[in-house]
């Protein structure tokens, strides 16, 4: 029943809850212009949104596409795929920088047919860094610099400025750029070096410059599903979802029935898969593999051996990697989630105790003497009584106590057969004896 509920809640999250919001059409007659925002961090969710938007524009027969750019940059792989989408379209494109186009944002702008900027905007500073914020290494840097130069050359721009955006070893005296710094162009500088065709104050001036004053404007907006995808495909969000999901499911094992913790855990994992499916990274096969892994882990509770549990863990991890498309992101996120789950479970058990489904299978109570559990007969009454050794004690042997044979042990000394013994200590089944020495003074009196 628990598995059925888990699958039910996971299935709810996978429903296409959201339909794509229709583009808002503006006034005007004649040609059609699609305005597509390229904002916030560049990641897989934005990549999927732009792919959908360009496809819509092509199907609608748009005459021009304007990308309104304001981004600090982001994933290089996503920027590369977005650039390929822009290059492949036959519709004329304009990158309209409304605030900043840094890093991967500058690269995307360079792939458009034209670049137009607002006053006081900037573009550049395009060094490639890894997830830890460090330089990504010579090989990755070299490849990225080549990509930047190729994007500049695509529309007959001087590639040295694109290189200077990504390589801090370039010096450009006329722009005041010294070695050790990356090039960031202001709107006026970009216009001067041919990295912008025009500076305009607003979209109206832009349309006038493009000779599209009477065009019908279609603004493409992120659907709610795409907004969710943009959030949950972020590596930080992935780590949070894993932590909440794993901890929720772990706590569910410590409590009877299926409650809030398990529901939150499944919702977190459902959001992870849902977002990556919207972003075009995951398919239903990854969801099915995840559910199969949960089933195996559940069965491991009742089927001894451990093999099913191992298969369950492998299936769950494989499904997470399949959905993300990045082993590194998943590995880091699972590591964080594991620590959070262990620490959270420890405190949960400490303050709330264990009341979950494993209680019937695991002995939690100790069998201590204080609770009345005795592993053998306690013969404390033997202490002080006199027996006789019927075998040599080296130091253990057998003694006769009023016809009862006892296994005894000396305090370390050898005692021959036929000697009187005094029982000096009884510890469980261990009976310690000492030889009774004859009183010599009494012998002399006889």
N, C-alpha and C positions, 0 to 999 in steps of 0.2 A: 504494500500500500504506500509505503514511504517513497519507493522508486517512482510509482505512478504519479504521486504528487510532485516530485522533483521534476519529472519530465513535463508535467502539465505547466508548472510555473516557467520552466525554461522555454517551452513552446510559446507561451504568451509573449515573452520578450522578443521572440523571433518573428512575430506577426508584422507585416508591413504596416506599422501604426500610422504612417504618415505618407500622405501623397505629396508629390512635388508641387510646390506653389507655382502658379502660373505667372509668367513675367508680366510686369505692369507696363502697359502700353502708354506712351505719351501722345501729345497732340502732334499734328502735322501730316502732310501728304507727301507722296513721292517715294523716295528711297527709305530703306529701313536700316536703322543702326541699333546694334545690340551693345549694351553697356554691361560689362561683366566685372565685378569687384575682385581684386586680388589683394586681400587684406589679412592682417594678422600673420601668424607664423605659417610658413610654407611646409605642408606635410601631406600625408596621403589623403586626408579628407578633402583638402583644397584641390588636390590633383583630380580626384573623382568628380568634384563639383565642376571644375573647368572642362573636363572631358564631356560631361553632360551638357554644359552650356554651349560649347562649340558645336556639339552635335545638333542641338536645338536651332542654333543660328544657321547652320548649313541647311537643315531641313526646311527652315522658314524662308530660305533664299535671301538672307541678309546681305546688304550691300557694303557694310562696314562693321568692324568690331572694335570697340574701345575697351581696353583693360584699365580700370582705375586702380592704380597701385599705391599701396601704403603698407609696407611690410618690413620687419627687421631681418628677414631672411628665414632660413630653415633648412630642411633636408635637401641635400644635394641630389639624391636619386629622384626625389619628387620634382625638383626644379628641372632636371634633365628631361623627364617625361612630359612636363608641361611645355618645355621648349619645343619638344618634338611635335606636340599637338599644335602649337602656334605655327611652326614651320610647315606643317602638312596641310593647313587649311588654304583654300584658294581665295578666301575673302580677305580684302585689305585690312590690316590691323594697325592700331595705334596704341602705344603704351602711354597712358596719361598719369603722370606721377603727381598725386595730390598732396603728398607729404614726404615720405621717405621711401627709397627703394635701395635697401642695403643688401649686401651679400647675394643670396640667391634671387632676391627681388631685382637687383641690378641686372643679373644674368637674364632673367625673364624679359625685362624691358628691352634688352639689346636684341632679342629675337623678334620683336615686332618690327613692322615696316617703318614706322615712324615713332619718335619719342617726343612728347610734349610735356612740359613741366609747369606747375604753378610757381609763382614767385616764392622765394624763401624755402624751396624744397631741395632735397639732396639725393644723390645716388652714388653708390660705390661701396667701399670698405667690404670687399668680398673675399676675405680669407676663408679657407675651408677649415673647419674645426670638427673635432669628434664630439661624442655625447658628453664627455667630461669637460668640454670647453678648452681642450688643448689642441695644438696644431695636429693635423691628421697624418703627418708623415710626408716625406719627400715625394713618394710615388703618387699619393693622392693629391698633393699640392700641384705637382707637375701636370697631372691630368686635368685638374680644375682650371689651371691657368690656360691650358690649351683650349678648353671649352669656352672660356671667357673671350679669348682672342678670336676664335672661330665665329662666335656670336657677333662680335663687332664687325668682322670682315663680311659677314652675311649681308649687311646693308651698307657696305663701303665706308665703314668708320675706321679711324686709325687704331689699330690693335694695341698700340703701346699704352694707351690710357686704360684699356680693359685689363692689360697685364698689370699695370700699376695698382689697380684696384685689388688685385689678388696677391701681388708679390711686393713685399716691403723692401726689397733690394733695389727697386727702381727709383731713380731720381729725375724729377721734372722741374727744372729751375723756373721756367716761366709761370708755373702754377704754385711755386713755393713749396714743392713736395721734396722733402729730404728722405734719405735712406733711413729705414727703420719705421716708416709710417706707410699706411695704405692710403691710396687716393680716394677721396670723397669729393665729388663735384657738386658745386652749387648750381642752381638753375642757370645763372649767367655764365659760369665756367663751362657748363655742358653745352650751352649755345655757342660759345666761343670755339670750342674744340670739335664741334660737329657731333656731339652726343645728344643733342636735342635740336629739333627743327623749329620749335616755337615755344615762347613763354606766354601763357594765357592766365587770366584771373579766374575763369569759371568754365563750366561746360558749354555755356552759350557761346563764348568766344572760341572755344575749341571747335564746335560745330561750324561756326562761321569760317574759321581757318580751313577746315576740311571741305568747305563748300557743301555742307549738309544742313543748312539752316532749316529747310523745310522737311527734313527727314522725320520719319516716325521713330520715336525712341522707345526701345524695349529694354527695360532694366531687368536683368536676371538676378533673382534673389536666392539665397540659400533656403532650401526647404528645412523644416524642423528636423527631419531625419538627417540631412546633411550637416546641420549645426551640431547635432549629437555626434555624428561621425567625426567631425573636426576636433571635437573635444576628446573623445575617448580613444582616438588613434595617437594622441600625444603620448610619448614615452612616460611622462610623469603620471598622466591619467591611467595608463596601463598598470603601472606599479600600484597605484591606489586601488584600482578595481581588483587586482589580484589579491592584495592584502585584505580588503573587505570580504571578497568572495571566499578565500581560503579560511579566514578566521570564522566567518559565519557558518560555513559547512562543518568546520571542526567543532565549534561550540554545539552545533546541532547533534553531534555524536555524544555529547556530554549531558544532553537533556532528553527527557522522554517526549515522544510524539514528534510532530513537525511544526515548528513555531516561527517566531519572528527572525531569529538568527539565520535559520536555513533559508527563509524567504529572501532576506537581504543578500545572503551569499549567492543565491541563484540569480537574483536580479542583477547583481554586480557582474557576474560572469555573462549573463544574457546581454547586458549593455556592451560588454567587450566584443562579443561575437556580432551583435547587431551593428555596432559602429563600423567594424571592419568589413562586414558584408556590404553596407552602404558605400563604403570607400572602395569597394571592388576588390578587396584583398582576400576575403574569406568566402567560402561557399558552404552549402548545407552539409557537405561531407565532413568539414571540420566540426560542425555542431554535432553531427551524428557520432563522430569519434569521441567527442567530449562526453556525451551522454553514455556511450558504451563504457568509457573509463569509469564514470561514476557508478554504473551498475556493477562492474567488476570489483570496485572498492567496497561497495555495499555487501556483495556476496562474500568477500573475504572475511567478514565478521562471522559468518556461519560455516564457511568451508576452510578447514585448517590446511596448512601447507605453505602459504605465502605466495605461490605462483600466480594465483588469480590477482592478488593485491599488486604484485609487480607489474603484471600486464595492465592493470588499471592505471597505475601511475604513469607508465609509458604512454598509454593511450591519451591520457589527459594532457601530458606535456607535448606530445606530438600534435594534438589538436590546437593547442595554444600557439605553437610555432607555425603551423599551417595557416592560421588566421592572421597572424602578424606579418608573416613573410620575412621576419628578422630574428635569427637565433640570438643575436646579441641583446636586443631589446627584451625578449622573453626571458633569457637567462638572468639578466640583471633584475628584472621585475619579479621573477620567481624567488630569487635570493632574498630580496627585500620582503616579499610576502611571507617567506618561510620564517624569517626572524620575527616579524610581526605576529604570525600565527602561534609560534612557540611561546613568545612572551605573553601574548593575550590569553592563550589557553592556560598557562601557568597561573595567572592571576584569577582567571575564572574558576578554576578548580580549587584554588586556595580559599576563595571567598564564598563560593556557591556549592562546592562539592560535586561529586559525580552521581548523576541520576539517569544516565543514558542507556542505550540499547545493549551495551556490552556488560551491564551489571550481572546478567544471568550467566555470562560466560567466564567472568573473571572473579576470583576470590579477593575481595577487598578487606575483609576482616582478618585480623591476626589471631592465631590460636595460641594465646599466651596463658600462662599459669594463672595470672590475675583474673582472666575471664573464665576459669574453671576447666581449661583444657590441660590434661595430664597425659604425657606420652608413656609413662610406666608407673608401676606401683611404688609409692614412696614408703620405705621401710625405716622411718626415723625411730621406730620403737626398738630397733636392734641395737642402737647405740648403748655401749656400756656392758653388753652381755658377753658371756664367756663361751667360746667355741673351741674346737680342737682341730688342728690341721691333719687332714687324712691324706694329703699329698704334700711333697715339698713345695714351698712357696718361693718362686724365683723371678720376680717377687709375687706373681699371681699363682693361684692354685685353688684347691677346694678345701672347705672347712665343714665340720659337722657341728650343727647347733641343735642339740636335743633331737637328733634324728633327721634334721632338715639339712640337706647339702646346699651350701652357698658358694658361689664364685666370689673369691675375695682377692685383695691385693694388699701387700705390705706397704709400709712407708718408704721402702727402698731396700731394706735388708733381706737377707736370705733366712728363712725359717724352716728347719727340717720337719719331717713328718712326725706326728704324735705330740706336738707341742700345744700348750694351752695358749689361746689367743683371746685378746680383748678387742671387741669392735669399738673403734674410736671415732669413726665418722661414716656417715651414709650420704652419698651424693647421687641421687637418682638410683641407677642400677649399680653404682660403684660403691663397694663395701670395703672400707680401709680397716686393717687390723694391725695389732701390735702384739708381740710375744709377751706373755705374762711370766716375769722372772720369779723363780722360787725364792722364798724368804729364807736365807741361810741361817739367820738367828733362830728361827723356829726349828730348823733341822738340828741345830746344836742342842737345843733343849730336850729333844727326844732322846 
